[in-house]
Amino acid sequence: MTDAAVPRGIRNANPGNIRHNADRWRGASADQSADAEFVQFEHPVYGLRAMARILLNYQAIHGLLTVRRIIGRWAPPAENDTAAYARHVAQEMAVGLDFELDLATDRDALRALMRVMVRHENGQQPYPDWLFDDAIALALA
């Protein structure tokens, strides 16, 4: 598979497709010139860690508890088919759109949410559960 055939989020070790902003992410590559829009990480564990930190902050700071509200912020309608994204996540997690998640205490729910989001963002989900678990542990440390 050529580099161009690898989805952007996987190439950047940023499977959540986190955009450049003022945040200085742990594990971000020193050279950010490969992609003008999205952060590049040294290893996928750091991209997944950043994703977990954002999702945890969505709940802790913004009170976003449901799949519908989380995805509504992650993938705003100006850039995405947010409703379809949220339906896909809820369906794959086998929960309702307005089911309340507790991501800070339920690591299985956080991993499940992240796995589906990675698949939706990239068209594939190539990472093993242990990598998500390592990233979540780093995010909670």
C-alpha positions in Angstrom: 0.0 0.0 0.0 1.4 3.4 -1.0 1.7 6.2 1.5 -1.1 8.1 -0.3 -3.4 5.1 0.0 -3.0 5.2 3.8 -5.7 7.4 5.4 -4.5 10.8 6.5 -5.2 10.1 10.2 -3.2 6.9 10.2 -0.3 8.5 8.3 -0.2 11.3 10.8 -0.5 8.9 13.8 -3.5 11.0 14.6 -6.5 8.7 14.1 -8.9 11.2 15.5 -7.9 13.8 13.0 -7.2 16.5 15.6 -6.6 19.8 14.0 -3.7 22.1 14.7 -4.5 24.6 17.5 -2.8 26.2 20.5 -2.5 22.9 22.4 1.0 21.4 22.8 0.3 17.7 22.6 2.5 15.2 24.4 4.1 13.1 21.7 3.5 15.6 18.9 6.2 15.3 16.2 8.8 18.1 16.3 8.3 18.6 12.6 4.6 19.5 11.9 5.2 20.4 8.2 3.8 17.2 6.7 0.2 18.4 7.1 -0.9 22.0 7.4 -4.3 21.1 8.9 -3.8 18.2 11.3 -1.4 17.4 14.1 1.3 14.7 13.4 2.3 12.5 16.3 5.4 10.4 16.9 3.3 7.3 17.5 -0.4 6.4 17.4 -0.5 5.9 21.1 0.0 9.7 21.4 -2.7 10.5 18.9 -5.1 8.2 20.7 -4.0 9.8 24.0 -4.9 13.2 22.7 -8.2 11.9 21.4 -9.0 10.4 24.8 -8.0 13.7 26.6 -10.4 15.7 24.4 -13.2 13.3 24.9 -12.7 13.3 28.7 -12.7 17.1 28.6 -15.9 17.1 26.6 -17.5 15.5 29.7 -15.6 17.1 32.5 -15.6 20.7 31.2 -18.4 20.9 28.7 -20.9 18.3 30.2 -21.3 16.4 26.9 -22.5 13.0 28.1 -24.3 11.5 25.1 -23.1 10.2 21.8 -25.2 12.8 20.0 -23.6 15.7 21.9 -20.0 14.3 21.9 -20.1 13.7 18.1 -21.9 17.1 17.6 -18.8 18.8 19.0 -16.2 16.5 17.6 -17.6 16.6 14.0 -19.6 19.9 13.6 -22.2 20.0 10.9 -20.3 22.7 9.0 -17.7 20.1 8.1 -19.4 16.7 8.5 -22.7 14.8 8.3 -22.8 14.9 12.1 -26.1 13.1 12.4 -24.9 10.2 10.3 -21.6 10.1 12.3 -23.5 10.0 15.6 -25.9 7.3 14.3 -23.0 5.2 13.2 -21.2 5.5 16.6 -24.3 4.8 18.6 -25.2 1.8 16.4 -21.7 0.3 16.6 -21.6 0.9 20.4 -25.1 -0.6 20.7 -26.4 2.4 22.6 -29.0 5.1 21.9 -28.0 8.5 20.6 -28.9 10.0 24.0 -27.5 7.3 26.2 -25.3 8.9 28.8 -21.7 7.7 28.9 -19.3 8.1 31.8 -16.0 8.1 30.0 -13.9 9.0 33.1 -14.9 5.8 35.0 -15.8 3.4 32.2 -12.7 2.7 30.2 -14.5 0.1 28.1 -17.0 2.7 27.0 -14.2 5.2 26.2 -12.3 2.5 24.2 -15.4 1.5 22.4 -16.2 5.1 21.5 -12.7 5.8 20.3 -12.6 2.6 18.2 -15.7 3.5 16.3 -14.6 7.1 15.9 -11.2 5.9 14.5 -13.0 3.7 12.0 -15.4 6.5 11.0 -12.6 9.1 10.7 -10.3 6.8 8.6 -12.4 4.1 7.0 -10.5 1.6 9.0 -9.5 0.8 12.5 -6.0 -0.8 12.5 -5.1 -0.6 16.2 -5.3 -3.4 18.8 -7.2 -2.9 22.1 -4.0 -2.8 24.1 -2.9 0.3 22.2 -6.2 2.1 23.1 -5.8 0.9 26.7 -2.2 2.3 26.9 -3.4 5.6 25.4 -6.3 5.8 27.8 -4.0 5.1 30.8 -1.7 7.9 29.6 -4.7 10.2 29.2 -5.9 9.5 32.7 -2.5 9.8 34.4 
